[in-house]
Amino acid sequence: MRYQVQLTDKAGRDLESIRDYIAESDSPANADRVLDVVLDVVMMLEQFPERGAHPRELLALGHEEYRQIVHRPWRIFYRIVGSHAYIALIADGRRDMRTLLAQRLLGA
């Protein structure tokens, strides 16, 4: 079974921010390359949505609905609903994940 992978609006903005930052601090060509790699990783969820682990920060809070794929330094958070994998957050794993996850995924 193939799953439909969809970026939420916020995840789309995450990608734009990542691209803008890399383009400014390095080069537009490198920014495009990084985005291509991240999107390739995201699209693997079409066939293997359950391959991602449950984020330990969310498990510690009792939340099991989200999964993550790590492609260093990026962490891609998503949840599976029926035959869809919704990408909720794409972030640099070196950030304060506990606070970011609480704000973005748990609405704290």
C-alpha positions, -999 to 999 in steps of 0.1 A, spaced: 0 0 0 13 35 -9 7 63 16 1 99 6 27 122 21 16 157 29 35 186 44 15 208 68 17 245 62 41 248 91 64 221 78 64 239 44 75 270 62 102 250 80 116 240 46 115 276 33 133 288 65 160 260 61 165 269 25 167 306 32 192 301 60 215 278 40 213 300 9 223 330 30 250 314 51 264 291 24 250 292 -11 217 288 -30 230 257 -48 238 240 -15 205 251 -1 187 234 -30 208 203 -26 199 200 11 162 205 4 163 178 -23 178 154 2 153 162 29 124 158 4 138 125 -8 138 113 29 102 125 34 90 108 2 103 74 15 73 75 38 51 67 8 61 31 11 75 28 47 56 52 70 61 31 101 98 30 98 102 61 120 107 58 157 86 76 183 105 107 195 118 101 230 109 137 240 72 130 233 72 95 247 84 110 280 53 131 280 30 102 271 25 110 235 28 82 209 10 97 179 41 112 163 71 95 147 103 108 134 129 102 108 164 115 115 187 125 86 214 144 105 211 171 114 175 172 104 146 156 124 114 151 105 83 146 127 51 132 113 20 113 121 1 86 103 -36 90 98 -53 63 77 -34 62 45 -17 96 49 16 106 65 14 142 76 47 160 80 43 183 110 78 196 117 112 197 101 139 210 124 176 210 130 182 183 157 206 206 175 178 228 187 160 226 220 136 199 209 116 195 240 104 232 239 100 231 201 79 199 202 58 211 230 50 244 212 45 230 177 31 195 182 14 196 216 2 232 215 18 241 248 
